[in-house]
Amino acid sequence: MNKGLLWAVALSCTVSMAGCSGGAKAPEDSKSADTAPVLSKDPVTVKIMMGGLNDDEFKKYIADPVSKKYPQITAQRVGQGQKLQDLISAGEIPDIVSNYPGPMGSNLRDYKLVYNMEPLMKKYKFDQSRFAPEVLETLKIAGGQDYIAGLPAYTNTFALFYNKDIFDKFGVPYPKDGMYWDEVAGLAQKLTRMDNGVQYRGVFPDGIGRIQQQLSIPFADFKTNKSLLQNEAWKEAFTLWGQQFKIRGLTEGDFKAPNAGKNQKAFTEGTLAMIASHSNLLTSLRQAPQLNWDMVVYPQHRKAPGIGQRLDAVIMSITEPSKVKDAAFLVLDTLLSEEVQTDMTRNGRFTVLKEDKIKQEFGKAMDEFKGKNLLAMTKLKFAVMTPFNYLPDGDVDKVLTKAFNAYIVDEKDLNTALREADDDMNKLIQDKLSGK
């Protein structure tokens, strides 16, 4: 997902429970760690501001399961069409707010909402080992803390989608599971050509941020507060990613700068042969029944086999000011139950749990995609998020994108592009440290 969209979604993602009383309580006279906490029977409303799910999904995966398990708890969606800042200014702070990993830490910190959820996880015996280690690590990095300040609801998952008709038209073998990026570039070279006045293009792998995330390449040293954009890792990343774009005919006209929306449209309209994208693309493909497509496992880097993209999850955080933290936690606990996660996964919202039996259910309720290689989206491990610390991820992305976009259309050579990006990153660091 592009950064602008992620930032907009993040600001629309919050859960709240203002002006409510009651909630889950441990009995005051209970001292035993083996004694399960007892939930009060008093009615309690947990107010949630979140993006990602539509209203029907919110009801199906959150409100209804919570009401069934805890009749006294009402999970209420709030803040639709509003900004989190507006709710806070009105004194209506949600009990739960959602963010994507990039802006999560700064949003919680800026609005003084950070809350350590680990004591509640311990209190209710929430088993953290149900998440893969790289998920837990990313959650802490995303929250900017050494503890967990949010739990993921579901995650987008990635694959390489391809148009069978374009491959057939030019006699090129289909992609296979387990490909590496240099092999994808080789296929793209064969498929980028003009035919009967139509410009066919081989691949869109998304912007430079995707390879940065896949390889967890640091962009700054936060001990010295210096940019790292001129090191060998970045030179290799620009060179490898550049192979996907520096193909004659691939970056011309409307496609000079990498743009996810334009390339998704080109794919569904039948002029783009391959697109590396996430499970949200399935929504668009539902509207293109004429397209003869399939997918394979997301391409890998030879230095990091078995690693896909980082966690691209809606992360839900209980807010520090909430008066109903126990009830809010039980909402999240219900959302992360095996039953709900299986249902979400069957309908295309990929589980954040590591259980293979749940992953194997991916897409099975999506009848229009029967016969597609949907399980390709379940094969790879998550990459670990790179710390942003005090740097907004959107600002970092602007620096990287400006340099890479100039490089792929030969406006700047590799060394010049990275040197100027390094200067821009150092200026960004100094601006943030000085409070600008």
C-alpha positions in Angstrom: 0.0 0.0 0.0 1.4 3.4 -0.8 2.5 5.6 2.2 -0.1 8.3 1.7 -2.9 5.8 1.8 -1.4 4.1 4.8 -1.2 7.4 6.6 -4.8 8.2 5.8 -5.9 4.8 7.0 -3.8 5.1 10.2 -5.5 8.4 11.1 -8.9 6.8 10.6 -8.0 3.8 12.7 -8.9 4.3 16.4 -10.9 2.5 19.1 -12.4 4.3 22.0 -14.4 3.9 25.1 -15.2 7.3 26.6 -17.7 8.0 29.3 -18.2 4.3 30.2 -17.9 2.4 33.4 -17.5 -1.2 34.4 -15.4 -3.8 32.5 -13.4 -6.8 33.2 -12.1 -7.0 36.8 -10.0 -9.4 38.7 -11.6 -10.1 42.1 -10.0 -8.0 44.8 -9.5 -10.9 47.1 -7.9 -13.1 44.5 -4.1 -13.6 45.0 -3.6 -16.8 43.1 -2.0 -16.6 39.6 -4.0 -19.7 38.7 -7.4 -18.0 39.4 -9.0 -16.7 36.2 -10.1 -13.1 36.4 -13.8 -12.6 36.8 -15.6 -10.3 34.4 -18.1 -7.9 35.9 -21.7 -8.4 34.8 -22.2 -4.6 34.5 -22.8 -3.4 30.9 -19.8 -1.8 29.3 -19.1 -0.2 25.9 -15.7 -0.4 24.2 -15.4 2.4 21.6 -13.2 1.5 18.7 -11.9 3.7 15.9 -10.3 1.6 13.2 -9.8 1.3 9.5 -9.2 -1.7 7.3 -12.5 -3.5 7.9 -15.8 -2.3 6.5 -18.9 -2.1 8.7 -20.1 -5.6 7.8 -16.7 -7.0 8.6 -16.6 -5.1 11.9 -19.9 -6.6 12.9 -18.9 -10.1 11.7 -15.4 -10.3 13.2 -15.6 -8.0 16.3 -19.0 -6.9 17.5 -20.9 -10.2 17.1 -18.2 -12.5 18.4 -17.7 -10.2 21.4 -21.4 -10.0 22.2 -21.7 -13.8 21.9 -18.8 -14.5 24.3 -19.3 -11.5 26.7 -23.0 -10.3 26.5 -22.2 -7.4 28.8 -19.6 -5.9 26.4 -20.7 -3.8 23.4 -18.0 -3.2 20.8 -18.9 0.1 19.2 -17.3 1.6 16.1 -16.7 5.3 16.4 -15.0 8.2 14.5 -15.9 7.2 10.9 -15.2 10.1 8.6 -13.3 11.9 11.4 -9.7 12.3 12.4 -8.4 11.0 15.7 -7.3 14.5 16.6 -11.0 15.6 16.3 -12.2 13.0 18.8 -9.4 13.8 21.2 -10.2 17.5 21.0 -13.8 16.7 21.7 -12.8 14.7 24.8 -14.0 11.5 23.2 -10.8 9.4 23.2 -11.4 5.9 21.9 -10.6 2.9 24.0 -8.9 1.2 21.1 -7.2 2.8 18.1 -5.7 1.1 15.0 -2.6 2.0 13.0 -0.4 0.4 10.4 3.1 -0.3 11.5 4.8 2.7 10.0 2.9 5.6 11.7 1.9 3.6 14.8 4.6 4.7 17.2 4.5 8.4 16.4 0.7 8.5 16.4 0.4 6.9 19.8 3.3 9.0 21.2 2.1 12.3 19.7 -1.4 11.9 21.1 -0.2 10.5 24.5 -2.0 7.2 24.0 0.8 4.7 24.5 -0.2 1.9 26.9 1.7 -1.2 27.9 -0.6 -4.1 27.1 1.7 -6.8 28.5 0.2 -6.8 32.1 -3.2 -7.5 30.6 -1.8 -10.2 28.4 -0.4 -11.8 31.5 -3.5 -11.3 33.5 -5.7 -13.0 30.9 -3.1 -15.6 30.1 -2.8 -14.5 26.5 -0.2 -16.8 24.8 2.2 -14.6 22.9 3.8 -17.7 21.4 0.8 -17.9 19.0 2.6 -15.2 17.1 5.9 -15.8 15.2 9.0 -14.2 16.8 9.4 -11.8 13.9 5.8 -10.6 14.5 6.4 -9.8 18.2 9.6 -8.0 17.3 7.9 -5.9 14.7 5.1 -5.0 17.1 7.6 -3.6 19.6 9.5 -1.7 16.9 6.3 -0.3 15.4 5.1 0.9 18.8 8.5 2.5 19.6 8.7 0.7 22.9 10.4 -2.3 24.5 6.9 -3.7 25.3 3.8 -4.5 23.2 1.6 -1.5 22.8 -0.7 -3.0 20.2 -1.9 -6.4 18.8 -2.5 -7.1 15.1 -6.1 -7.8 13.9 -5.0 -9.3 10.5 -2.4 -8.6 7.9 -2.2 -8.0 4.2 -0.1 -10.7 2.6 1.9 -10.6 -0.6 2.3 -12.5 -3.9 3.4 -12.1 -7.5 0.2 -11.9 -9.7 0.5 -12.6 -13.4 -1.6 -12.4 -16.5 -1.6 -15.8 -18.3 -2.8 -14.3 -21.6 0.2 -12.0 -21.9 2.6 -14.9 -21.2 0.8 -17.0 -23.7 0.7 -14.2 -26.3 4.5 -13.9 -26.3 5.3 -17.6 -25.6 7.0 -17.0 -22.2 6.7 -19.7 -19.5 4.6 -18.7 -16.5 6.3 -17.6 -13.2 6.9 -20.3 -10.6 6.8 -20.4 -6.8 10.2 -19.7 -5.3 11.5 -17.2 -7.8 14.1 -14.5 -7.0 13.9 -10.9 -8.1 16.6 -11.2 -10.7 14.6 -14.0 -12.4 11.5 -11.8 -12.4 13.5 -9.1 -14.1 14.5 -11.6 -16.8 10.8 -12.5 -17.4 9.9 -8.8 -17.5 12.5 -8.1 -20.1 10.9 -10.6 -22.5 7.4 -9.3 -21.9 7.9 -5.5 -22.2 7.2 -4.8 -25.9 5.0 -3.0 -28.3 2.5 -5.1 -30.2 -0.1 -3.8 -32.6 0.1 -0.4 -31.1 -0.3 -1.6 -27.5 2.6 -1.2 -25.0 2.8 -4.3 -22.9 4.9 -4.0 -19.7 6.6 -6.8 -17.9 6.4 -6.1 -14.2 5.6 -3.6 -11.4 7.3 -4.6 -8.2 6.2 -1.4 -6.3 8.5 1.3 -5.0 11.9 1.1 -3.5 10.4 0.8 0.0 9.4 -2.8 -0.7 13.0 -4.1 -1.0 14.0 -2.0 2.0 11.3 -3.7 4.0 12.0 -7.2 2.7 15.6 -7.0 3.6 15.1 -4.8 6.7 17.8 -2.4 5.5 18.5 0.4 8.0 18.4 3.9 6.6 19.9 5.6 9.7 22.2 5.0 12.6 20.3 6.2 15.6 23.4 6.0 17.9 25.3 8.6 15.7 22.2 10.1 14.2 23.7 9.8 10.7 22.2 8.6 7.4 23.3 5.1 6.1 22.1 5.6 2.5 25.5 5.4 0.9 26.5 2.0 2.2 26.8 -1.2 0.1 23.4 -2.5 1.2 21.6 0.5 -0.4 23.7 0.4 -3.5 22.8 -3.3 -3.9 19.1 -2.5 -3.2 18.9 0.3 -5.8 20.7 -1.8 -8.4 18.5 -4.9 -7.9 15.3 -2.9 -7.8 16.4 -0.9 -10.7 16.6 -4.1 -12.8 12.8 -4.3 -12.5 12.4 -0.8 -14.0 15.4 -0.1 -16.3 13.7 -1.9 -19.2 13.0 0.1 -22.4 9.3 0.8 -22.5 8.6 0.1 -18.8 8.9 3.6 -17.4 7.4 5.8 -20.1 4.4 8.2 -20.2 2.1 7.7 -17.2 4.5 5.1 -15.8 7.6 7.2 -15.5 7.2 7.2 -11.7 6.2 4.0 -9.8 2.6 4.3 -8.9 0.6 1.4 -7.3 -2.8 2.6 -8.4 -2.0 3.1 -12.0 -0.2 -0.2 -12.2 -3.1 -2.1 -10.6 -5.4 -0.6 -13.2 -3.0 -1.6 -16.0 -2.9 -5.1 -14.6 -6.7 -5.5 -14.5 -7.0 -3.9 -18.0 -4.6 -6.5 -19.4 -1.4 -4.5 -20.4 0.8 -5.3 -17.4 2.1 -8.9 -17.2 3.1 -9.1 -13.5 2.5 -7.1 -10.4 3.9 -7.8 -7.0 1.1 -6.8 -4.7 -0.9 -7.6 -1.5 -4.1 -9.4 -0.8 -6.1 -6.2 -1.1 -5.6 -6.5 -4.9 -8.1 -9.4 -4.7 -10.9 -6.8 -4.2 -10.0 -5.2 -7.6 -9.7 -8.6 -9.3 -13.3 -9.4 -8.2 -14.3 -6.6 -10.5 -12.3 -8.0 -13.5 -13.8 -11.5 -14.1 -12.5 -11.4 -17.7 -8.9 -11.4 -16.6 -7.0 -14.7 -16.9 -4.7 -14.5 -14.0 -3.0 -16.5 -11.2 -0.3 -15.9 -8.6 2.9 -17.4 -7.3 4.9 -16.9 -4.1 6.2 -13.4 -3.6 9.7 -13.1 -5.1 12.7 -13.4 -2.7 16.1 -12.0 -2.4 19.0 -14.5 -2.8 20.5 -13.2 0.5 17.2 -13.7 2.4 15.5 -16.8 1.1 12.2 -17.6 2.7 11.5 -14.0 3.7 8.6 -12.0 2.2 7.3 -8.5 3.2 7.1 -7.2 6.7 3.9 -7.3 8.8 1.4 -5.1 7.0 -1.2 -5.3 9.7 -3.9 -3.3 11.2 -2.5 -3.0 14.8 -5.0 -2.3 17.5 -3.9 -0.5 20.6 -5.7 0.1 23.9 -5.3 3.8 24.8 -3.8 5.0 28.1 -6.8 7.2 29.0 -9.3 4.4 28.5 -11.4 3.6 31.6 -12.3 0.1 30.4 -9.0 -1.4 29.6 -10.0 -4.9 30.7 -13.0 -5.0 28.5 -11.0 -3.6 25.7 -8.5 -6.3 26.0 -11.1 -9.0 25.9 -12.4 -7.5 22.7 -8.9 -8.0 21.2 -8.6 -11.4 22.7 -11.8 -12.5 21.0 -10.7 -11.0 17.7 -7.5 -13.1 18.0 -9.3 -16.3 18.8 -8.8 -19.3 16.5 -12.5 -19.2 15.5 -12.5 -15.6 14.4 -9.0 -15.7 12.8 -10.1 -18.8 10.8 -13.2 -17.0 9.6 -11.3 -13.9 8.6 -8.6 -15.9 6.8 -11.2 -17.9 4.8 -12.6 -14.6 3.6 -9.3 -13.1 2.5 -8.1 -11.3 5.7 -4.9 -13.2 6.4 -4.3 -14.4 10.0 -1.6 -12.9 12.2 -1.3 -16.2 14.1 1.4 -18.7 13.1 -0.8 -21.8 13.1 -0.5 -23.5 9.8 -4.0 -25.0 9.9 -5.5 -21.5 10.0 -3.2 -20.3 7.1 -4.3 -23.3 5.0 -7.9 -21.9 5.1 -6.9 -18.7 3.2 -9.5 -17.7 0.6 -11.5 -20.8 0.8 -14.8 -18.9 1.2 -14.0 -16.8 -1.9 -15.7 -18.9 -4.5 -14.8 -16.7 -7.4 -11.1 -17.5 -6.8 -11.4 -21.3 -6.7 -8.6 -22.9 -8.6 -6.2 -19.9 -8.0 -2.9 -20.5 -6.2 -4.1 -18.5 -3.2 -1.9 -20.5 -0.8 1.1 -18.8 -2.5 0.3 -16.0 -0.1 0.9 -18.1 3.0 4.4 -19.5 2.4 7.0 -16.9 3.5 8.1 -15.6 6.8 7.6 -11.9 7.7 10.5 -9.6 7.5 11.3 -7.7 10.7 10.5 -4.0 10.6 13.3 -1.5 10.5 13.2 1.0 13.4 12.1 4.5 12.5 12.6 6.0 16.0 11.9 9.7 15.7 11.7 9.8 11.9 8.2 9.7 10.4 8.1 6.8 7.9 6.4 9.0 5.3 9.3 11.5 5.3 11.8 8.7 5.0 9.8 7.3 2.1 9.9 10.6 0.3 13.7 10.8 0.5 14.1 7.2 -0.9 11.4 7.6 -3.6 12.9 10.9 -4.9 16.3 9.4 -5.3 15.2 6.1 -6.7 12.7 7.6 -9.2 15.5 9.8 -10.6 17.8 6.8 -10.9 15.5 4.5 -12.8 14.8 7.1 -15.6 18.5 8.0 -15.8 18.2 11.5 -14.5 20.8 10.6 -11.9 23.4 7.9 -11.8 23.5 5.5 -8.8 26.2 7.3 -6.9 24.7 10.7 -7.4 21.2 9.6 -6.4 22.4 8.0 -3.2 24.7 10.8 -2.3 21.9 13.3 -2.6 19.5 11.0 -0.7 22.1 10.7 2.0 22.3 14.5 2.3 18.5 14.7 2.4 18.3 12.1 5.1 20.9 13.8 7.2 19.0 17.1 6.9 15.8 15.3 7.9 17.5 13.8 10.9 18.8 17.2 12.0 15.4 18.8 11.5 13.7 16.3 13.7 16.3 16.5 16.4 16.0 20.2 16.5 12.2 20.0 16.7 11.4 21.3 13.3 
